[in-house]
């Protein structure tokens, strides 16, 4: 169990270190090799401070639940669960395509919405995430594995974890963005951002979608479904890592830009997925990462709206 705890601490260590490292790196008074040394020193120092804070928090929140201990399973069982996880992801996207393809044209025919409008794009996004939910519900029904995904009313401890998670994701996003800009790395643009830049109202429309659909249903697939399946035979650490990598990779299709520009975006998404996975493992309540994910996206959409409108 100590290994699992140290993995969570290490992820928090890196993310916190990036925040200070980004600020130091941007300091105009530092030049040349001094800047590189400051970047390394800032990351190390804040990492050590954060590690101390982690152990204090550990005393407050306690260790991971006993079920988090490593599960030793035959290779065939682990590969079987990996295959099931991949099929769940594929099934989620196929269901999304089917739901959008069937329902969106029907709404156009009924006069509810006109094609090639902003409202049509928002409705298509809504239907996509409904498709995700249909896929997971179908999997749980076929396998009769309704206990796979724990959902509970958030406790006070869960609320603290949610606040910590949102703050960590936003801080990590800002720090990583600054570092990538400082070192001249080009990052691909998400199609959602491209659409919103053409019509900023899209960002406002997507805020409730993020809270009620994007966060809950993406977490339902990747943390509840994928991480939950993998956890049984691979153990929590590997499950968090694999689910996060897959979470990052699926963003590839939503990006515009070269392969070199897409890789940093996918990597950042995977790193943020580690935080969501750790929160889910810590809380054993899907509501926690779902709310964190939704609020994090809300912050991003709000910031994008202000940037697009000059507010």
C-alpha positions as CSV (number, residue, x, y, z in Angstrom):
1,X,0.0,0.0,0.0
2,X,2.9,2.3,0.6
3,X,3.8,2.2,-3.1
4,X,0.3,3.3,-4.0
5,X,0.5,6.2,-1.6
6,X,3.9,7.3,-2.9
7,X,2.6,7.3,-6.5
8,X,-0.2,9.7,-5.5
9,X,2.3,11.8,-3.7
10,X,4.7,11.8,-6.6
11,X,2.0,13.0,-9.0
12,X,1.1,15.8,-6.7
13,X,4.8,16.6,-6.2
14,X,5.4,17.0,-10.0
15,X,2.3,19.1,-10.5
16,X,3.0,21.5,-7.6
17,X,6.6,21.7,-8.6
18,X,5.6,22.8,-12.1
19,X,3.7,25.8,-10.7
20,X,6.7,27.3,-9.1
21,X,9.0,26.2,-11.9
22,X,6.9,28.1,-14.4
23,X,6.9,31.3,-12.4
24,X,10.7,31.1,-11.9
25,X,11.2,30.3,-15.6
26,X,9.3,33.4,-16.6
27,X,11.2,35.7,-14.3
28,X,12.7,38.3,-16.6
29,X,15.7,38.8,-14.3
30,X,17.0,35.3,-15.1
31,X,18.9,34.7,-18.3
32,X,20.8,31.9,-20.0
33,X,22.0,29.0,-17.9
34,X,20.8,30.6,-14.7
35,X,17.2,30.2,-15.9
36,X,17.6,26.5,-16.4
37,X,19.2,26.1,-12.9
38,X,16.3,28.1,-11.4
39,X,13.8,25.9,-13.2
40,X,15.3,22.8,-11.7
41,X,15.8,24.3,-8.3
42,X,12.3,25.7,-8.1
43,X,10.8,22.3,-9.0
44,X,12.9,20.5,-6.5
45,X,12.4,22.9,-3.6
46,X,8.6,23.2,-4.0
47,X,8.4,19.4,-4.5
48,X,10.1,18.8,-1.2
49,X,7.8,21.3,0.5
50,X,4.8,19.7,-1.1
51,X,5.9,16.2,-0.1
52,X,6.0,17.4,3.5
53,X,2.5,18.8,3.2
54,X,1.4,15.6,1.6
55,X,2.4,13.5,4.6
56,X,0.6,16.0,6.9
57,X,-2.5,15.6,4.7
58,X,-2.1,11.8,4.8
59,X,-2.4,12.0,8.6
60,X,-5.6,13.9,8.2
61,X,-7.2,11.8,5.4
62,X,-5.7,8.4,6.2
63,X,-4.3,5.8,3.9
64,X,-6.0,4.4,0.8
65,X,-8.7,1.8,1.5
66,X,-7.6,-1.8,2.1
67,X,-9.1,-2.7,-1.3
68,X,-6.3,-0.6,-2.9
69,X,-3.7,-3.3,-2.2
70,X,-2.1,-4.8,-5.3
71,X,-4.0,-7.5,-6.9
72,X,-2.0,-10.4,-8.4
73,X,-3.8,-12.0,-11.2
74,X,-2.8,-14.3,-14.1
75,X,-1.6,-12.6,-17.3
76,X,-4.6,-13.9,-19.2
77,X,-6.9,-12.2,-16.7
78,X,-5.1,-8.9,-17.0
79,X,-5.0,-9.0,-20.8
80,X,-8.7,-9.9,-20.8
81,X,-9.5,-6.8,-18.6
82,X,-7.3,-4.6,-20.8
83,X,-9.3,-5.8,-23.9
84,X,-12.6,-5.2,-22.1
85,X,-11.5,-1.7,-21.3
86,X,-10.5,-1.0,-24.9
87,X,-13.8,-2.4,-26.1
88,X,-15.7,-0.2,-23.7
89,X,-13.9,2.9,-25.1
90,X,-14.6,1.9,-28.7
91,X,-18.2,1.1,-27.7
92,X,-18.6,4.5,-26.1
93,X,-17.5,6.3,-29.2
94,X,-19.6,4.1,-31.5
95,X,-22.7,4.7,-29.3
96,X,-21.9,8.4,-29.5
97,X,-21.8,8.3,-33.3
98,X,-25.0,6.3,-33.5
99,X,-26.9,8.6,-31.0
100,X,-25.8,11.7,-32.8
101,X,-26.5,10.2,-36.3
102,X,-30.0,9.2,-35.3
103,X,-31.2,11.9,-33.0
104,X,-29.6,15.0,-34.4
105,X,-31.2,14.7,-37.9
106,X,-34.5,13.8,-36.3
107,X,-34.4,17.1,-34.3
108,X,-33.6,19.0,-37.5
109,X,-36.6,17.3,-39.3
110,X,-38.8,18.2,-36.4
111,X,-37.8,21.8,-36.6
112,X,-36.3,21.9,-33.1
113,X,-32.9,23.1,-34.4
114,X,-31.5,24.1,-37.8
115,X,-28.4,22.4,-39.2
116,X,-25.1,24.2,-39.5
117,X,-25.9,26.5,-36.5
118,X,-24.2,27.0,-33.2
119,X,-27.2,25.4,-31.4
120,X,-26.9,22.3,-33.6
121,X,-23.2,21.9,-32.6
122,X,-24.1,22.2,-28.9
123,X,-26.9,19.6,-29.2
124,X,-24.5,17.3,-31.1
125,X,-22.1,17.6,-28.2
126,X,-24.9,16.8,-25.7
127,X,-25.9,13.7,-27.7
128,X,-22.3,12.5,-27.9
129,X,-22.0,12.3,-24.1
130,X,-25.5,10.7,-23.8
131,X,-24.0,8.1,-26.1
132,X,-21.2,7.5,-23.7
133,X,-23.7,6.9,-20.9
134,X,-25.7,4.5,-23.1
135,X,-22.5,2.5,-23.8
136,X,-21.5,2.2,-20.1
137,X,-25.1,1.4,-19.1
138,X,-25.2,-1.3,-21.8
139,X,-21.9,-2.8,-20.5
140,X,-23.1,-2.9,-16.9
141,X,-26.4,-4.5,-18.0
142,X,-24.8,-7.2,-20.2
143,X,-22.2,-8.0,-17.5
144,X,-24.5,-7.5,-14.6
145,X,-21.7,-5.7,-12.9
146,X,-23.5,-2.8,-11.4
147,X,-21.2,-2.7,-8.4
148,X,-18.3,-1.7,-10.7
149,X,-18.9,2.0,-10.4
150,X,-19.4,3.4,-6.8
151,X,-21.6,6.5,-6.7
152,X,-22.4,8.1,-3.4
153,X,-23.5,11.4,-2.0
154,X,-20.4,13.5,-1.4
155,X,-19.1,13.7,2.2
156,X,-17.3,16.7,3.6
157,X,-14.1,14.8,2.9
158,X,-15.2,14.4,-0.7
159,X,-15.9,18.2,-0.9
160,X,-12.3,18.9,0.3
161,X,-11.0,16.5,-2.3
162,X,-13.1,18.2,-5.0
163,X,-11.7,21.7,-4.1
164,X,-8.2,20.3,-4.0
165,X,-8.7,18.6,-7.4
166,X,-10.0,21.7,-9.2
167,X,-7.3,23.8,-7.8
168,X,-4.6,21.3,-8.8
169,X,-5.9,20.9,-12.3
170,X,-6.2,24.6,-13.0
171,X,-2.7,25.3,-11.5
172,X,-1.2,22.5,-13.5
173,X,-2.8,23.7,-16.7
174,X,-1.5,27.2,-16.2
175,X,2.0,26.0,-15.3
176,X,2.3,23.6,-18.1
177,X,1.0,26.1,-20.6
178,X,3.6,28.7,-19.5
179,X,6.4,26.2,-19.7
180,X,5.4,25.0,-23.2
181,X,5.1,28.6,-24.4
182,X,8.5,29.5,-22.8
183,X,10.3,26.7,-24.5
184,X,8.6,27.3,-27.8
185,X,6.5,24.1,-28.0
186,X,3.5,24.4,-30.4
187,X,0.4,22.8,-29.0
188,X,-2.6,21.7,-31.2
189,X,-6.0,23.3,-30.8
190,X,-9.1,21.5,-29.6
191,X,-11.9,21.8,-32.1
192,X,-14.2,23.1,-29.3
193,X,-11.9,26.0,-28.8
194,X,-11.8,26.7,-32.5
195,X,-15.6,26.8,-32.6
196,X,-15.8,29.1,-29.6
197,X,-13.3,31.5,-31.1
198,X,-15.5,31.9,-34.1
199,X,-18.6,32.5,-31.9
200,X,-17.8,33.0,-28.2
201,X,-21.4,32.2,-27.2
202,X,-20.4,28.5,-27.7
203,X,-18.1,28.7,-24.6
204,X,-21.1,29.9,-22.5
205,X,-23.3,27.1,-23.9
206,X,-20.7,24.5,-23.1
207,X,-20.4,25.5,-19.4
208,X,-23.6,23.6,-18.4
209,X,-22.7,20.9,-20.8
210,X,-19.4,20.5,-19.1
211,X,-20.9,20.4,-15.6
212,X,-23.8,18.0,-16.3
213,X,-22.5,15.9,-19.2
214,X,-18.8,16.2,-20.1
215,X,-17.5,15.7,-16.6
216,X,-19.9,13.0,-15.5
217,X,-19.9,10.9,-18.6
218,X,-16.2,11.1,-19.5
219,X,-15.4,10.1,-16.0
220,X,-18.1,7.4,-16.2
221,X,-16.2,5.9,-19.1
222,X,-12.6,6.4,-18.1
223,X,-12.5,6.3,-14.3
224,X,-15.7,4.4,-13.5
225,X,-15.5,1.9,-16.4
226,X,-11.9,1.6,-17.7
227,X,-10.1,2.3,-14.4
228,X,-12.6,0.2,-12.5
229,X,-12.1,-2.8,-14.8
230,X,-8.3,-2.6,-14.9
231,X,-8.1,-2.1,-11.1
232,X,-9.4,-5.6,-10.4
233,X,-6.5,-7.4,-12.0
234,X,-3.8,-4.8,-12.6
235,X,-4.0,-3.0,-9.2
236,X,-4.8,0.7,-8.7
237,X,-1.5,2.2,-9.7
238,X,-1.4,0.6,-13.1
239,X,-5.1,1.1,-13.6
240,X,-4.8,4.8,-13.0
241,X,-1.8,5.0,-15.4
242,X,-3.4,3.0,-18.2
243,X,-6.7,4.8,-17.9
244,X,-5.0,8.1,-18.0
245,X,-2.9,7.2,-21.1
246,X,-6.1,6.1,-22.9
247,X,-7.9,9.2,-21.7
248,X,-5.1,11.4,-23.2
249,X,-5.0,9.4,-26.5
250,X,-8.7,9.7,-27.2
251,X,-8.3,13.5,-27.3
252,X,-6.2,13.0,-30.5
253,X,-9.3,12.9,-32.7
254,X,-10.6,16.3,-31.3
255,X,-7.4,18.2,-32.2
256,X,-6.3,20.1,-35.3
257,X,-2.7,20.4,-36.1
258,X,0.4,18.4,-36.8
259,X,1.4,15.2,-35.0
260,X,4.2,17.2,-33.2
261,X,1.6,19.7,-32.0
262,X,-0.9,17.0,-30.9
263,X,1.5,15.0,-28.8
264,X,2.0,17.7,-26.1
265,X,-1.8,18.2,-25.8
266,X,-2.3,14.4,-25.5
267,X,0.5,14.2,-22.9
268,X,-1.0,17.1,-20.8
269,X,-4.5,15.5,-20.9
270,X,-2.9,12.2,-19.7
271,X,-1.2,14.0,-16.8
272,X,-4.4,15.7,-15.8
273,X,-6.1,12.2,-16.1
274,X,-3.6,11.0,-13.4
275,X,-5.0,13.6,-11.0
276,X,-8.6,12.5,-11.7
277,X,-7.7,8.9,-11.4
278,X,-5.9,9.5,-8.0
279,X,-9.0,11.4,-6.8
280,X,-11.2,8.5,-7.8
281,X,-9.0,6.0,-6.1
282,X,-8.8,8.1,-3.0
283,X,-12.5,8.7,-2.7
284,X,-14.0,5.6,-4.3
285,X,-16.8,7.8,-5.4
286,X,-17.3,8.7,-9.1
287,X,-19.0,11.9,-8.1
288,X,-15.6,13.4,-7.0
289,X,-13.7,13.2,-10.3
290,X,-16.9,13.9,-12.3
291,X,-17.5,17.2,-10.4
292,X,-13.8,18.1,-10.6
293,X,-13.7,17.5,-14.3
294,X,-16.8,19.5,-14.9
295,X,-15.7,22.5,-12.9
296,X,-12.2,22.4,-14.4
297,X,-13.7,22.5,-17.9
298,X,-16.0,25.3,-16.7
299,X,-13.0,27.4,-15.7
300,X,-11.4,26.8,-19.1
301,X,-14.5,27.7,-21.0
302,X,-15.0,30.9,-18.9
303,X,-11.4,31.9,-19.5
304,X,-11.7,31.2,-23.2
305,X,-14.9,33.3,-23.4
306,X,-13.2,36.3,-21.7
307,X,-10.2,36.0,-24.0
308,X,-12.4,35.8,-27.1
309,X,-14.6,38.8,-26.1
310,X,-11.8,40.9,-24.5
311,X,-13.6,40.8,-21.2
